[in-house]
Amino acid sequence: MRALQRLGSTSFAAALLPVLLAVGCTEPGGGRGLSANTTGGKGDNLGDSGGGEDVPLSDHRGAVGSCEAVAEHLREHLGGGRTDALVDLERDRNDCLVSANDLATERVSQILGEAMDPYAGEITRGWKSHRTAATGACNVLVEAHPDATGDGLAAVAAACIAGVEHDFADILDAYVDFGVAPFPIPGARDRYTACYDDYDAALEAAAGETDEVVANEALAGCIANVHDGVVGELAARVAASFGKDAAATETAIRDALSAFSDAREKICVIATRSGPGRGTTAMDLHTAECLVDSAIQGGALLDLAAPGVLPGEGSSSGSDGGESSGDAGSSSSDGGGDSSTSF
């Protein structure tokens, strides 16, 4: 009999209860919030919300933070060699995050329904498409992980899928109007220096909001191009580990990442159409900022699935809900613990 049986939903739920009681109304782990007049993510965030004081949480943010706190608590008591337990932990963590993000559809549906927004009927489909694309991206990327041919592969894959679900939660908290100040997603200026240099120049020359939209869209595109530049190396790693055709593998990786990007873009559109700037000229800018955040979260995904493929420090979970700055690994600096796991 194994020394540690499956950490199933029962044990996860049992661990969750005392954490829920302790969470209260402030962010687990010393949550950083934005001021009430800040709206969503921007490509120039330096990772500082400008105060660091605790702020009220939405129900969604509290639920996500509780999922992360429980996972971190359980992870601390597992040895690195207990792969089966790590797989179960990450799967249960993902289930918890999925439930939290599904509950957020009530708020999004309310806002879009009241506005008779055409995207009101796309919410469930958008959530499902995002998860399908995320699973597909993780499944192809993890084969490039150093543990791809060992026992750790399943744990890496499970952590990747749960990490992307947490990144999804960060996007919702940064852009959907939950009735509280939005939370920032860490950005990554130090990682994408050239991209930000161009972005800064574009903002300096900007004559208005339309130019700011273009600058953010260009920043998102530049970051995506950086990621695109390492796909060949990823394919070579997979080919070396599994004897697969490198060209066919590269095509599969590009297709999976493209599908994920498309799915995340739709999430950004839905989130910003249900955000504080809905119905205003600022909505297009918020959508462009969300694309920056999403692009940087793509770097976090690469860090988790294929560590070392990108240069520099990663970003813990995207680009910062109000201004991008960074840290990678698929979990933001809030929410009760880092979502990345070592194997």
C-alpha positions, 0 to 999 in steps of 0.5 A: 500500500502506498505511503500516501493515498490519493489527496482527493476532494475530501482531504482537500475540502477538509483542509480548505475549511479552516483556511476559509475561516481564516481568510476573512476580508483581506487578501491571503498572503498580504494581498496587494490591491489597486486604488478604487479608481484604477481599472484593469491591467496596463503594459507599464506596471512595475509590480507595485500597486502603490500602497500595499494595504489590504483591500476588500475582496470580491467573493471570487477573489476570496474563493481563489485565494482559499484554493491557493492557500490550501494547495500551498499548505498541502504542498509544504507537507509533501516531499518532492518524490511523492509524484502521485500525491503532487498530481492529486494535489494539483488536480484538486487545486484545479477543481477548486479553481474551476468552481471559483471561476464558474461562480464568477459567470453569475456576475458576468452574466448579470452585467452583460445581460443587463446591457443586452450585450451580444457576448452574454450568450458566449460566457459558458462557451468561452470558459469551456473553450479556454479550458480545452485550449489550455489543456491542449497547450499544456499537454504539448508543452510539458513534453519539453520539460526536463522531467518529460520522460520521468515520473514527474511528467504527470505532476508537471502537466497537472500543475500547468493546467491548474496554473493556467486556471489560476491565471484565468482567475487573475484576468477575471479579477483584474478586469471584471467589475466585481464591485471592489477595486481590481487586483493587479497581475504582475508584469515583466519589464525586465524579461521583455526589455526591448518590447517595453522600450518600444512601448514606452516610446509609443506612449510618449508619442501617443496623441490620445487613447487610440494611440494607447490602444495601438501601443498596448496591442503592439506590446502584446504582439512583441511579447508573443513574438518572443515566445514564438521564437523559442518554439523551435527549441521546444520542438527540438527538446521533445524530439530528443526526448521522445524521438518525434519528428521535430518539424511535426512537433513544432507545428503541433506546438504552434497550433496549440499555442495559437488556439490558446491565444485565441481562446484567451483573447475571447476571455479578455473581450468578455471580461472587459465588456463586463468591467468598470469601463464597459460602454465607454471609450476606455473599454478598447484600451482595457481589452488591449491591456488585457492582451498584454497581461495574457501574453505575459502569462504565456511566458509564465506558462512556458516557465512552468512547462519548459523551465529555462526556455525563456531568458530572465526571470519569469513573472508569477502570473501574467502582466499585472492587472493595472500595469504590467510588471513581473513574475512568472510561474503561473500564479500571482503574488496574491492568493495564498501561495505560489502556484508553481511546483518543483519536480 
